[in-house]
């Protein structure tokens, strides 16, 4: 696996994600990997967030380098009631969602999947959505 890029997480996202992860059952590989990512994250306030950083609720345009497919998905909390049913989204507890959190435009990451497979993602564009 390649070296992971630095990640930046908003303070309020960190607090909500940490509380959510405490409630996850043991053995949830994605939740455990996300917890490790949060442990290495640089926590910032909104005004100090580097431009083009993936945060919760942002719209992320990224490429799956494994199959060259491009996606535009909103990064959401699991079962987020305000997620627009017409809008495509990905849960932060899905492997792709956990991998995207905190990355910046131009970053790429190799995220391990079950069965020794790897998800290779590259960030193309980020739009922050309220």
Residue pairs with C-beta under 8 A, 6 or more apart in sequence:
1 110
1 112
1 118
2 108
2 109
2 110
4 40
4 109
5 103
5 104
5 107
5 108
5 109
6 42
7 37
7 40
7 41
7 42
7 101
7 102
7 103
8 41
8 42
8 43
8 44
8 49
8 50
8 53
8 102
8 104
9 17
9 38
9 41
9 42
9 43
9 44
9 55
9 101
9 102
10 43
10 44
10 45
10 46
10 49
10 55
10 56
11 43
11 44
11 45
13 55
13 56
13 101
14 38
14 41
14 43
16 56
16 77
17 34
17 38
17 56
17 92
18 38
20 77
20 78
21 31
21 34
21 35
21 38
24 31
24 93
28 93
29 114
30 93
30 94
30 95
30 98
31 93
33 95
33 98
33 111
33 112
34 92
34 93
34 98
34 101
37 98
37 101
37 102
41 102
44 50
49 55
50 104
51 104
51 105
52 104
52 105
52 106
52 123
52 125
52 126
53 102
53 103
53 104
53 126
54 60
54 75
54 100
54 101
54 102
54 103
54 104
54 123
54 126
55 75
55 101
55 102
55 128
56 75
56 76
56 77
56 92
56 101
57 74
57 75
57 76
57 128
57 129
57 130
58 74
58 75
58 126
58 127
58 128
58 129
59 72
59 73
59 74
59 126
59 127
59 128
59 129
60 71
60 72
60 73
60 74
60 75
60 100
60 123
60 125
60 126
61 70
61 71
61 72
61 123
61 124
61 125
61 126
61 127
62 70
62 71
62 73
62 100
62 121
62 122
62 123
62 124
63 69
63 70
63 71
63 121
63 122
63 124
64 70
64 71
64 96
64 119
64 120
64 121
65 108
65 120
65 121
65 122
66 118
66 119
66 120
70 124
71 88
72 88
73 88
73 89
73 90
73 96
74 83
74 84
74 87
74 88
74 89
74 90
74 129
75 89
75 90
75 92
75 97
75 100
75 101
76 83
76 89
76 90
76 91
76 92
76 97
77 91
77 92
78 91
78 92
78 93
80 89
83 89
90 96
90 97
90 100
91 97
92 98
92 101
95 111
95 113
95 119
96 111
96 119
96 121
98 111
99 109
99 111
99 119
99 121
100 121
100 123
103 109
103 121
103 123
104 123
104 126
105 123
105 124
105 125
105 126
106 122
106 123
107 122
107 123
108 120
108 121
108 122
108 123
109 120
109 121
110 118
110 119
110 120
111 118
111 119
111 120
111 121
112 118
112 119
113 119
